[in-house]
């Protein structure tokens, strides 16, 4: 075999594999309506934010370990040769007599990564569970314990230690990575997921936003189980990468519910004893403002409030941004209340932030003054939860503690589990009035975490999602397995 030719071909294959962006995107989001059958139930200068590392400067240091994105290319084992098909943008590289298929998800060329990260079964690079260095494995055949998987799923041919047999990319995924994952798109995706995976999921509404948008709850697993996990995202408007993340996590659990496994255990067996409740977008009005501006609000009163917030924040010197940029940086709900400073967790002692409605950091007129925070608090008090997870961005951090935390030991144990998978750092909470803080100190306290994803300022571009997904794709399965055992 010609060594020079082999090296050239192998290098070309590796470059394609390591630079490919996650092949989830499906074009721009278009506006729509709430899905049929999902009806509503009754019901510049940034100040110091709650549990949001680096927010004051809108920047944060890069994550401790850089992670490659290589989820849409499969390189099969065998003699790799240079080929005309390896031209930039072609998506196809000839590998001996085999072909790298665009849209598939596993890199299977032999050799270890010098960076200590791994290309997992899902094709995403990142630390393996437990933090050990991983290997890009050559070989073929099904993963141990894995079946052929549901229709439209590329089943990974090799599963290394710590990998997931359900982490493969879905070739016909419903939830797409887009620049602005909107409430309307999410609502349509929930309806589509229910149509495809209805036997494994339930959809409820836990309340209604100020602007009349339903607050959805997705339940995956056994609703009658004794173990319940509450996941929520999108409580801060400009952090709308987090609803996209949890919707992607939900879709992967559903797609591999019957055929997948986690650490040698069937996913269906784990979920038989656990119910995962996901509230993907707690603050749909705020997300709408951040993505599309005040004109996208339905209520004229709320549109006026946003304009008044801008005028007051300008007068106070809280912003020098244009109105367009001010709206993009919107963090609050539809009437300028920071929902994650609106919970009864030392709420009275919050003295930072403005004394009036604002795009960020206004605690409200009283704890739980807002329908969105009240709906989430009611949900938190409705069930004997095993744990809760609050997804935020940014910082690549996990917050687990709070003054007066009644479940500190259990929360720290959860944090160690999550950081072992994600590679994120842990930190103690310094803010007040947050959801995690509230559920850790209330009667019947709940072990809880806040997970801050991503390393660039919000709103995060879609290009950041690959890194976020790499660190979080297996978190829900890991938490479900943990809950089943505790």
C-alpha positions in Angstrom: 0.0 0.0 0.0 1.3 3.5 -0.9 2.0 5.1 2.5 1.8 8.6 1.2 -1.5 8.0 -0.5 -2.9 6.4 2.7 -1.8 9.3 4.8 -3.3 11.8 2.4 -6.6 10.0 2.3 -6.8 9.4 6.0 -6.0 13.1 6.7 -8.8 14.2 4.3 -11.2 11.8 6.0 -10.3 13.0 9.5 -10.7 16.7 8.4 -14.1 16.1 7.1 -15.1 14.1 10.2 -13.8 16.7 12.7 -15.1 19.8 11.0 -18.6 18.8 10.0 -21.4 20.8 11.7 -24.3 18.9 13.3 -26.7 18.0 10.5 -29.8 19.0 12.2 -30.6 22.4 10.7 -33.5 22.5 8.4 -33.8 26.1 7.3 -35.5 29.1 8.9 -38.3 29.0 11.4 -41.6 30.2 10.2 -44.4 31.5 12.5 -47.3 29.2 13.2 -50.0 28.5 15.8 -50.2 26.2 18.8 -50.4 22.6 17.8 -53.9 21.1 17.3 -55.1 19.3 20.4 -52.7 21.1 22.8 -55.0 23.6 24.4 -54.2 26.1 27.1 -55.2 25.5 30.7 -56.6 28.4 32.7 -54.6 29.7 34.5 -25.2 47.5 26.6 -25.0 47.2 30.5 -26.0 43.9 32.1 -26.5 43.8 35.9 -25.4 40.9 38.0 -27.5 38.0 37.1 -28.6 35.0 39.2 -26.4 32.0 38.6 -25.1 33.2 35.3 -21.4 33.2 35.2 -19.7 36.0 33.1 -23.0 37.7 32.4 -21.9 41.1 33.6 -19.5 41.3 30.7 -21.6 39.2 28.3 -18.5 37.0 27.8 -17.1 33.9 29.5 -13.8 32.0 29.3 -13.8 29.1 27.0 -14.7 25.7 28.4 -11.8 23.8 30.0 -11.7 21.3 27.1 -12.4 22.2 23.6 -14.7 19.8 21.9 -14.9 19.0 18.2 -18.0 18.7 16.1 -18.1 15.7 13.9 -21.6 14.4 14.0 -22.6 14.2 10.4 -19.9 12.0 8.9 -19.1 8.3 9.2 -15.7 7.0 8.2 -15.6 3.2 7.9 -12.6 1.1 8.7 -10.4 -0.1 5.9 -7.9 1.4 3.6 -8.7 5.1 3.1 -7.8 6.6 -0.3 -7.9 10.1 -1.6 -10.8 10.6 -3.9 -12.5 13.1 -6.1 -15.5 12.7 -3.8 -13.6 14.3 -1.0 -13.9 17.8 -2.5 -14.8 20.4 0.0 -18.6 20.5 0.7 -19.2 17.2 -1.0 -20.1 15.4 2.2 -18.7 12.1 0.8 -15.3 10.5 1.2 -14.3 7.2 -0.4 -12.8 4.9 2.2 -11.4 1.8 0.4 -14.5 0.3 -1.1 -16.8 2.0 1.4 -18.3 5.4 1.4 -18.7 8.1 4.1 -22.4 8.8 4.0 -23.5 12.4 4.5 -25.9 12.7 7.4 -24.7 9.6 9.3 -23.1 10.0 12.7 -20.2 7.7 13.7 -16.5 8.0 13.1 -15.0 4.5 13.1 -11.5 5.0 11.9 -9.0 3.5 14.3 -6.7 5.3 16.7 -6.9 7.4 19.9 -7.5 11.1 20.1 -4.5 13.0 21.4 -6.9 15.5 23.0 -8.3 12.9 25.3 -11.8 13.4 24.0 -13.8 10.9 22.0 -16.0 10.7 19.0 -18.9 8.9 20.6 -21.6 6.7 19.1 -23.5 9.8 18.2 -20.6 11.2 16.4 -20.1 14.1 18.8 -16.7 14.6 20.4 -16.4 15.2 24.1 -15.4 13.5 27.4 -16.7 10.1 28.0 -18.8 9.4 31.1 -16.5 9.3 34.0 -14.0 11.6 32.4 -11.7 8.9 30.8 -10.2 9.5 27.5 -12.0 7.9 24.6 -11.0 6.1 21.4 -12.3 6.3 17.9 -12.8 2.6 17.3 -12.4 0.7 14.1 -14.9 -2.1 13.5 -18.3 -3.0 12.5 -21.4 -4.7 13.9 -24.1 -3.6 16.2 -23.4 -2.2 19.6 -23.8 -4.6 22.5 -27.4 -4.6 23.6 -28.5 -2.4 20.7 -31.2 -3.3 18.2 -31.7 -1.9 14.7 -33.5 1.1 16.2 -36.6 2.9 15.0 -37.2 4.0 11.4 -35.0 6.8 10.3 -32.3 6.2 12.9 -28.7 5.5 12.0 -27.7 2.8 14.5 -24.0 3.3 15.5 -21.8 0.4 14.5 -19.5 0.7 17.5 -20.2 1.7 21.1 -17.2 2.5 23.3 -17.1 2.5 27.1 -19.5 5.2 28.4 -21.2 5.8 25.1 -24.9 5.5 24.5 -26.6 3.1 22.1 -29.2 5.8 21.5 -26.9 8.7 20.8 -26.9 8.3 17.1 -28.2 11.1 14.9 -31.7 10.8 13.7 -31.9 11.0 9.9 -35.5 12.2 10.0 -35.5 14.2 13.2 -38.4 16.5 14.1 -36.5 19.0 16.2 -34.1 20.9 14.0 -31.3 23.2 15.0 -32.1 26.7 13.8 -30.8 30.2 14.6 -34.0 31.1 16.5 -35.9 28.2 17.9 -39.2 29.9 18.5 -42.3 29.1 20.6 -44.3 28.4 17.5 -41.8 26.0 16.2 -41.5 24.3 19.5 -45.3 23.9 19.7 -45.4 22.3 16.3 -42.6 20.0 17.3 -44.4 18.9 20.4 -47.4 18.1 18.3 -45.3 16.1 15.8 -43.5 14.2 18.6 -46.8 13.3 20.1 -48.0 12.0 16.7 -44.9 9.9 16.3 -44.2 8.7 19.8 -47.6 9.1 21.5 -47.4 5.8 23.4 -44.3 7.0 25.2 -45.2 10.6 26.0 -47.9 12.8 27.4 -48.4 16.5 27.0 -50.0 18.8 29.5 -50.3 22.5 30.0 -49.3 23.9 33.4 -50.4 27.4 32.8 -50.6 30.3 30.4 -48.2 33.2 29.9 -49.2 36.9 30.1 -49.5 37.0 26.3 -51.7 33.9 26.1 -49.1 31.2 25.3 -49.5 27.8 26.7 -46.8 26.5 29.1 -46.3 22.9 28.0 -45.1 20.0 30.1 -43.9 16.8 28.3 -43.8 13.6 30.3 -41.6 10.7 29.1 -41.5 7.4 30.9 -44.0 6.0 33.4 -46.3 8.7 34.9 -47.3 6.3 37.6 -43.7 5.6 38.6 -42.4 6.5 42.1 -39.4 8.5 40.7 -40.0 11.9 39.0 -37.5 14.3 37.4 -38.4 17.9 36.6 -36.5 19.6 33.8 -37.2 23.1 32.7 -35.6 25.6 30.3 -36.2 28.9 28.7 -37.0 30.8 31.9 -34.6 33.6 30.7 -35.7 34.9 27.3 -32.4 35.4 25.5 -31.3 31.9 26.6 -33.4 30.3 23.9 -30.8 27.7 23.0 -31.9 25.8 26.1 -35.5 25.0 24.9 -33.8 23.7 21.7 -31.5 21.5 23.8 -34.2 19.9 26.0 -36.4 19.3 23.0 -33.5 17.5 21.3 -32.9 15.5 24.4 -36.6 14.6 24.6 -36.7 13.5 21.0 -33.6 11.2 21.4 -35.1 9.6 24.5 -38.4 8.9 22.6 -36.7 7.7 19.4 -34.6 5.2 21.3 -37.1 4.4 24.0 -37.6 0.8 22.9 -34.2 0.0 21.3 -31.7 2.0 23.2 -29.6 1.3 26.3 -27.6 3.3 28.8 -24.5 1.7 30.4 -25.8 -1.8 29.6 -29.3 -1.2 30.8 -32.3 -1.0 28.4 -33.7 2.5 28.3 -37.2 1.1 28.4 -36.4 -0.7 31.7 -35.0 2.5 33.2 -38.0 4.6 32.1 -40.4 2.0 33.4 -39.6 3.2 36.9 -39.0 6.9 36.2 -41.0 9.8 34.7 -39.2 12.7 33.2 -41.2 15.9 33.1 -39.9 18.6 30.7 -41.1 22.2 30.6 -39.2 23.3 27.6 -40.0 27.0 27.5 -41.1 28.7 30.8 -41.0 32.2 29.3 -42.4 32.1 25.8 -43.3 35.8 25.8 -39.8 36.8 26.6 -38.3 34.5 24.1 -40.6 36.0 21.5 -39.4 39.5 22.3 -35.8 38.5 22.2 -36.2 36.7 18.8 -38.7 38.8 16.9 -39.1 42.1 18.9 -42.1 43.7 20.5 -44.2 43.6 17.3 -44.5 39.9 17.8 -46.4 40.3 21.1 -50.2 39.8 20.9 -51.0 42.3 23.6 -50.8 46.1 23.0 -50.4 46.6 26.8 -47.3 44.4 26.8 -45.9 46.1 23.8 -46.2 49.4 25.6 -44.6 48.0 28.7 -41.5 46.9 26.7 -41.2 50.4 25.2 -41.5 52.0 28.7 -38.8 49.7 30.0 -36.5 50.9 27.3 -37.2 54.5 28.0 -36.6 54.0 31.8 -33.5 51.9 31.3 -32.1 54.6 29.0 -32.9 57.3 31.6 -31.2 55.2 34.3 -28.1 54.6 32.2 -28.8 50.8 32.2 -28.5 50.7 28.5 -27.1 52.6 25.6 -28.1 50.1 23.0 -30.5 50.6 20.1 -34.0 49.5 20.7 -33.5 46.6 18.4 -30.5 45.4 20.3 -32.2 46.0 23.6 -35.0 43.7 22.6 -32.5 41.0 21.5 -30.9 41.1 24.9 -34.3 40.8 26.7 -34.1 38.4 29.6 -37.4 39.1 31.5 -41.0 38.0 30.8 -43.6 40.0 28.9 -43.9 42.7 31.5 -40.3 43.1 32.5 -39.9 40.7 35.4 -36.9 38.4 35.7 -38.7 35.1 36.4 -35.6 33.6 38.0 -35.6 36.3 40.6 -39.3 35.9 41.3 -39.3 32.8 43.6 -39.6 32.9 47.4 -35.9 32.2 48.1 -34.7 35.2 50.1 -36.7 37.3 47.7 -37.2 40.2 50.2 -33.5 40.6 50.5 -32.8 41.1 46.8 -31.5 44.7 46.6 -29.6 44.6 43.3 -31.2 45.3 40.0 -33.7 48.0 39.1 -36.8 49.0 41.1 -38.9 49.0 38.0 -39.7 46.7 35.1 -36.7 46.1 32.8 -35.2 43.9 30.2 -33.2 42.1 33.0 -32.9 41.6 36.7 -36.2 43.2 38.0 -37.5 40.9 40.8 -41.2 41.9 40.5 -43.6 43.4 42.9 -43.8 40.2 45.0 -42.5 36.7 45.0 -44.5 34.6 42.5 -46.1 37.7 41.1 -46.0 36.3 37.5 -48.1 33.6 36.0 -45.1 31.8 34.6 -43.2 31.5 37.9 -46.4 30.7 39.7 -47.1 27.8 37.3 -43.6 26.4 37.7 -43.8 26.7 41.5 -47.2 24.9 41.5 -45.7 22.1 39.4 -42.8 21.8 41.8 -45.3 21.4 44.7 -47.6 18.9 42.9 -45.3 15.8 43.0 -42.8 14.1 45.2 -39.8 15.0 42.9 -36.6 13.0 43.0 -34.7 16.0 41.5 -35.1 19.1 39.4 -32.8 20.5 36.7 -32.9 24.1 35.5 -31.2 24.7 32.2 -29.7 28.2 31.6 -26.9 29.7 29.5 -24.0 30.6 29.7 -20.8 29.5 31.5 -20.4 25.7 31.2 -21.1 25.5 34.9 -23.2 23.5 37.3 -24.7 25.3 40.4 -25.8 23.0 43.2 -25.9 25.0 46.5 -27.7 27.9 48.1 -27.9 29.5 51.6 -30.1 27.3 53.7 -30.0 24.4 51.2 -31.7 21.4 53.0 -30.6 18.9 50.4 -27.0 20.0 49.9 -25.4 16.5 50.0 -27.8 15.1 47.5 -27.5 18.1 45.2 -23.7 17.9 45.3 -23.9 14.2 44.3 -26.1 15.1 41.4 -23.6 17.9 40.4 -20.7 15.4 40.4 -22.7 13.1 38.1 -23.4 15.9 35.6 -20.0 17.3 35.6 -18.5 13.8 35.1 -20.5 13.6 31.9 -20.4 17.2 30.6 -17.0 18.3 31.7 -18.5 21.4 33.2 -17.2 23.0 36.4 -19.2 23.2 39.7 -20.0 26.4 41.6 -22.1 27.6 44.5 -25.0 29.9 43.9 -24.7 33.6 44.7 -28.0 34.9 43.5 -31.4 34.9 45.2 -34.9 34.3 44.1 -34.1 31.5 41.7 -36.2 28.4 41.1 -33.4 26.0 42.2 -32.9 28.1 45.3 -36.6 27.9 46.1 -37.0 24.2 45.8 -33.9 23.5 47.9 -35.1 25.5 50.9 -38.9 25.0 50.8 -40.8 22.5 52.8 -40.3 19.1 51.2 -37.0 20.2 49.6 -35.8 18.8 46.3 -32.2 18.0 45.3 -31.6 20.3 42.4 -29.1 21.8 39.9 -28.8 24.7 37.6 -26.8 23.8 34.5 -25.4 26.7 32.5 -24.6 25.7 29.0 -22.4 27.3 26.3 -19.4 29.6 26.3 -20.5 32.6 24.3 -22.8 35.5 25.1 -26.6 35.2 24.7 -28.4 35.0 22.5 -26.1 32.2 21.4 -25.7 31.5 17.7 -26.8 28.0 16.4 -23.1 27.3 15.7 -22.7 26.9 19.5 -25.2 24.1 19.7 -22.8 21.4 18.7 -20.7 22.0 21.8 -23.8 22.3 24.0 -25.1 19.0 22.6 -21.9 17.2 23.0 -21.8 17.9 26.7 -25.5 17.3 27.4 -26.9 14.7 25.0 -26.7 11.9 27.6 -27.6 13.9 30.7 -31.3 12.9 30.9 -30.6 9.2 30.5 -27.9 9.4 33.2 -30.3 11.2 35.5 -33.0 8.7 34.9 -30.7 5.8 35.6 -29.5 7.6 38.8 -33.1 8.2 39.9 -34.0 4.6 39.3 -31.3 3.5 41.7 -31.9 6.1 44.4 
